[in-house]
């Protein structure tokens, strides 16, 4: 069931950090329950060294957005002007917006939350006068996450390895 029409997206703030951290923790548990221990590991995000601090930085040093349904946070996205300097990703060579984080509350899966957040990223990129929106994601697991981004208008560009973690960079041109 796709209920994207009842999703409202608002700017995030530092006060949203705990709910985003909870979403990340539940996403790790959800993936692990399905046998995926490679994408984000097995340790809850909140218990990883620097995990909570990273989320706080996302909420203060980047441009965060929260998806809500009936006033309840159901997803989060963080935009930045480029990829994390910690990732082995080449600069775009032009102004860009980069999706640094995209997560939805797994209790609300299948409602189009991720797609709604990505559509919002496209609009924010356009509003900023920028023509390139990029994202990186895990390329393992049979490519299901890569396919999700492709279904949302992104095209594969570069691949990379972060240690043994296979990554895919995708791009979307914004008119």
N, C-alpha and C positions, 0 to 999 in steps of 0.2 A: 504494500500500500504506500503510495507516494503522497505525503501531506505537505509538500514543500510550500504550498500556498499559505500555511499557517505559521511559517517560520519568519521571525522578525530578526534582523541582524542589527546589532548596535555596537558602538565602539566599546572595546574592553578597557579595563582599568586595573591598577594594582589590586584592588579589592576582589577581582575575579581570579587571582592566582590560585587560591585553594580549590575552587571548583574545576579549573583547568587541570590541576594536579590530580584531582580525583578522576577526571575523565581519562587521563593518561594511565593511571593505575588500573582502572577498569579495562582499558584497551589491552594492556599487557596481560591481564588475567583472561580476557576473552580470547586473545590470540593463543595463549598457552593452552586453554581448554580445547582448542581446535588443533593442537599439535604444532603450532607455529611458535617455536622458541628462538628462531634465528633473527626475526625482524627486529624486535625490541628486547630480546633476552627474556629472562624469567624473574628478574628482580623488579618489584614495583618501582615506578619512576620516582616516587617520593622517598624511597630508601636508597636510591643510587647516590653515590657521592656527587654533590653539586646539582642534583636533579631539581630540588625545590628552588635553588638559587637561579637555575637556568630559566625556569618558568617565571620567576619574579623579573628577571631581565627581559624576557619576552614581553611582559606586561608593562614594562617601563621604558625600555630602550628601543622597542620596535612599534609597529602599528597593529595592535590586537583587535580582534572582533569576536563577539560572542553571538551565537545563534540561540534564540529563545523560542520556545513554544509555550503559550499561555503563561509567560513570565518566568518559565523555568529554563535555565541554561541547558542546551542540548548539544552544543558543538562550539568549537573555537578554531580560529585561524589567526595566524600571525603573518603579516606582510613586512618586508624589509626592502631595502634598495639593492640587495644582492644576496648571494648565498653566504652561508656561515663561513668565516675565514678558517674554521676548523675542518671544513670539508674539502676534499680534493677536486674542486670544480673550477673550471676555467672561467674567468670573467666574461661577461657577454660581449664586451666591446662597444656597448651602447647603453643608454639609460634603460633600466629595467625595474620591475617589481618582482620580488621573489617570495613565494609561499614558503615560509620557514617552518610552519607547523599547521597541520590540519588534523583535527581529531573530533570525533563525535561520541556522544554518550551512547554506548552500545545498547542500552535499554530502549533507545529510540531508533535503532538501525532500520534501514529500508524506507525511511521517510524523506530522503532527498536532502538531508542536512549538508553533507559534503558538497553536493552539487550546488546547493543554494549559496554556500560560502564561497565556492569557486566563482560562481556568477557574480557575487559581490566583489571578489578580487578583480575580475575583469572590469567592472564598473569603476572601481577605485583607481585602477591603472589608467583607464581612459580619462577619468576626471583629472588625474595628475598630468595628463598630456604625454604619457609614456606609451610606447607602442609594443613593448615586449613584457610578457608575464612568463616567468619560469618557475619550475618546481623540481625538486629531486625526491626520489622515493626508492624504497626497497624493490629490487628487481627479481627477487627470489619468489618462491611459492607459486611457480607456474606463470608468473607475470600478471596475476589478478589485479594488483594495485596499479601497475602500469596501464592495464586495460581500462581501469576506472578513470584515470586521467585522460586517456585517449577518448573515452566516451564523453568527456567533458571538454572536448575541443583542443586538447594538447597533442603535440607531435613529438615523438622521440627525437632527441638530439644526441647527446653524449652518454656513454656509459662510464662507470668508474668503480674502483674498489676502495673501500675504506677498511683496511685490514683484509678480512675475508668477507665483508658485507658487500654484496653486489648492489650497485646503485644505478639508477637511470635518471638522467636529466630530461625533462620535457619542456617544451616551449609552446606558447600560444601568442600569435600576433593579435594585437588589439587595434581595431580601426578607429 
